[in-house]
Amino acid sequence: METNSYTNLSDLANEELLGIFPTTSALPHVIRKRGIISNFDGYSRTDGDSDTTSYGVRERKILVANMLPLQARRDPHTGKWCFSQDEDSILLQLKAGFPSDTEILYVGSLKVEIDAIEQEEVATKLLEDFNCVPTFIPHDLQKKFYLGFCKQQIWPIFHYMLPMCPYHGDRFDRSLWQAYVSVNKKFADKVMEVISPEDDYVWIHDYHLMVLPTFLRKHFNRVKLGFFLHSPFPSSEIYRTLPVRDEILRGFLNCDLVGFHTFDYARHFLSCCRRMFGLDYESRRGYIGLDYFGRTVYIKILPVGVHMGRLESVLNLPATSTKLKEIREKFKGKKVILGVDDMDIFKGISLKFLALEQLLQQNTQLRRKVVLVQIVNPARGSGKNVQEEKNEMYLTAQRINEVYGSESYKPVILIDRHVPRYEKSAYYAIAECCIVNAVRDGMNLIPYKYVVCRQGTSNMDKEMGIAKDTARTSMLVVSEFIGCSPSLSGALRVNPWDTDAVSDALNLALTICDIEKHVRHEKHYKYVKTHDVAYWARSFVQDLERACQYHYNKQYYGIGLGLGFRVVSLSPCFCKLAIDCIVSAYKCTKRRAIFLDYDGTLVPKTSIIKTPSPEVLDVLSALSSDPKNTVFIVSGRGRDSLSKWLAPCEMLSIAAEHGYFIRWNMTDGWDTSSLTADLDWKNVVEPIMKSYMEATDGSTIEYKETALVWHHQDADPDFGSCQAKELLNHLESVLSNEPAIVLRGQQIVEVKPQGVSKGYVTEKVLRTITNSNEPADFIMCIGDDRSDEDMFESILSAVSAPSTTCAIPEIFACTVGCKPSKAKYYLDDVGDVVKILRGLANASCPKVPSPQAHIAFESTFS
């Protein structure tokens, strides 16, 4: 499905189109060192498999994200930039999951703008001191990229917010999309400067860089590429409203492994792949895989965890214990409910306040005894929606405090400032309940941090005078629409929009017995401790290595323009069939067998007119009239249609309905397969298929003499696929003792006689030719779909059988379309097929064979 986008341009990221100009050099010459910069005088800009050969470079992990895991400030005395590691960055924390000798390189941008004259010096320092490669983005471009497209376009849609009107979200702006692509291109340039494609693994993080995989795959076809989406992925109905949906989805599919926090997000992604590109997924030994032009794109479902060591080290700080004592004294005799959220329209802060208001209204005994402490982190984006949400938050808190508070008591404590890590940890440790009420959130690690802080540490217990054997408790109230919800089985899950339900959950969390609080806490703590960020990183990289292990066993061909680029993965010996090669072999042989599919091979599948063109009839007539040739049309179509359409070719042989009916020329009668003559099972299958057709809008039944086919290509993709699976199981159970087989094809379920296939036709014809004491020394087979793969397989197996009397024939098994196949050759389309056949026809010496010769041959077959 094409959108009004730039996929038809030769290159969307063309420097002139986007206003980007290539840099004169890669990285500064002072940091060009072995193992870091590959081909530093200018990376290869050619398309295709331009993988650079590395010499003595050990395997590395290149982590790419919008921001580097660094803090930056200017020294007030020297005026120089000073950098330090951001210990709270997940990029820095996930290295705990890698072996200690793993080399990690970070690629990303900085949170501050660096003047152009300082960029070379800063880049050198960051690479040498922190293994970081900065991507310098001009201020105006960064603003359009992050605050524009990321926060005003992608972020709302991925959180289920559509711009239904100008006052509800921002409409799609193509200039912001161009800025997004431009920044992704700059990131790609930086990665290509430092990568050793044969050795390095690239792990891209989050929605800021969703088209980066396409740029990398275009330059390095075999790049080992993983992507993890830290935000939700919306349902297909929401995602498909995005005008650039195809380009972004292809970016995901150009990866080897795509990670999501929950199965819901993965399911939505897979549904988009099916509805937009017709891609079906399957589970392979526990791993979900999508077949995308011969490559398998694996799907990883695993929520990220917290860094246990980092949290516990903060708990052990003296400042944390001091703050904890202060808070405990301040809220003495009161039950503290804690909320920690970014200032964001999707965090549901106002809904949380409304639930507290209802709790106090309905439970008078809790008044003056319950306090909700709401910590508000600074907003990451801007816009009128954020400001409106902030105003509503303040007004709601003010109203509740006026109604239920007093001079000495405020039910809502709003902390709208930067809160240090130690202070947050103190609030986590003191709160009896933590509530996360977001209406939509990717993961949200607040509940995990709360559980760890409630567990405490031995040092903190000593400072606070808490006995070592004291039972730990915690209570969580979490929205069912956040990513961590499925992993917290002991939490009270709520619909944030249902104020009554949230209020009841808060009441239960405060009044439940300590024993149950302890059991729930222990269950959560065990999960959080064993599924930390190190476990997450280790598991993702292991799956990425597994996904990339066969990269060098196949050939890769790049197809598509701009952001529509993708790679076709084929077997090493797969190549396009050259007309000179086959004509030369054709001329040197004396007995030839030619097998041709019909739909998609001689006639385009997309054509409404299914009759063959005059040119096709002409070349078929010429080939079949050559006495050295046996030419078969092998099709799943009925014999009446094929007889009518191919009537001008008198000497042409036809195998209809996958070979159940065979005729050697137009004057002969039809031979019926001897494998089975019992078709009584059709009386059982037909009413079952009719019931599924009536229940599945858009589905149809195709009636053949020997088969019944249920089509669902015009039905809803998800429902049609679901119904096809159910129909397949239903028919297999009722036909278990019948001479029929049930097959699942491309948007079809077919029931046909047992043993009948195109492969059976080719085996039988070749055996007959061999038995006539004149075995075939030239075999050509051309087809385009799954059923034709049976022909390719049977030809290869037939000629590979040991024989002492027959020479090995010339074999040309050819599929139509550059795609994975058992065939050795491919042709691009029907036009190429006709050209090949025309070349062979011109090489023939057409002589009409005598009727006696055909009668003798037919008697041998029968």
Secondary structure as UniProt FT lines:
FT   TURN            7..8
FT   TURN            12..13
FT   HELIX           15..18
FT   HELIX           29..31
FT   TURN            34..36
FT   TURN            40..41
FT   STRAND          60..67
FT   STRAND          70..74
FT   TURN            76..78
FT   STRAND          81..85
FT   TURN            87..88
FT   HELIX           90..93
FT   HELIX           94..97
FT   TURN            100..101
FT   STRAND          103..109
FT   HELIX           116..118
FT   HELIX           119..130
FT   STRAND          132..134
FT   HELIX           139..142
FT   HELIX           143..154
FT   HELIX           155..158
FT   TURN            159..160
FT   TURN            166..167
FT   HELIX           174..194
FT   TURN            197..199
FT   STRAND          201..205
FT   HELIX           207..209
FT   HELIX           212..219
FT   TURN            221..222
FT   STRAND          224..228
FT   HELIX           236..239
FT   TURN            240..241
FT   TURN            243..244
FT   HELIX           245..253
FT   STRAND          257..260
FT   HELIX           263..277
FT   STRAND          281..284
FT   TURN            285..286
FT   STRAND          287..292
FT   TURN            293..294
FT   STRAND          295..301
FT   HELIX           308..315
FT   HELIX           318..330
FT   TURN            331..333
FT   STRAND          335..342
FT   TURN            345..346
FT   HELIX           349..362
FT   HELIX           364..366
FT   TURN            367..369
FT   STRAND          370..377
FT   HELIX           384..404
FT   STRAND          412..415
FT   HELIX           421..430
FT   STRAND          433..436
FT   HELIX           446..455
FT   HELIX           458..464
FT   TURN            468..469
FT   STRAND          475..479
FT   TURN            480..481
FT   TURN            483..484
FT   HELIX           485..487
FT   TURN            489..490
FT   STRAND          492..494
FT   TURN            496..497
FT   HELIX           499..511
FT   HELIX           514..530
FT   HELIX           533..547
FT   TURN            548..550
FT   HELIX           551..553
FT   STRAND          555..559
FT   HELIX           562..564
FT   STRAND          566..570
FT   TURN            572..573
FT   STRAND          575..576
FT   HELIX           579..587
FT   STRAND          592..596
FT   TURN            600..602
FT   TURN            605..606
FT   HELIX           614..625
FT   TURN            627..628
FT   STRAND          629..634
FT   HELIX           639..645
FT   TURN            646..648
FT   TURN            650..651
FT   STRAND          653..656
FT   HELIX           657..659
FT   STRAND          661..663
FT   TURN            666..667
FT   STRAND          671..672
FT   TURN            680..681
FT   HELIX           682..695
FT   TURN            697..698
FT   STRAND          700..703
FT   STRAND          708..711
FT   TURN            713..714
FT   HELIX           717..734
FT   TURN            735..737
FT   STRAND          740..745
FT   TURN            746..747
FT   STRAND          748..753
FT   TURN            754..755
FT   HELIX           758..771
FT   TURN            772..773
FT   STRAND          778..783
FT   HELIX           786..800
FT   STRAND          810..816
FT   STRAND          825..827
FT   HELIX           830..843
FT   HELIX           851..861
//
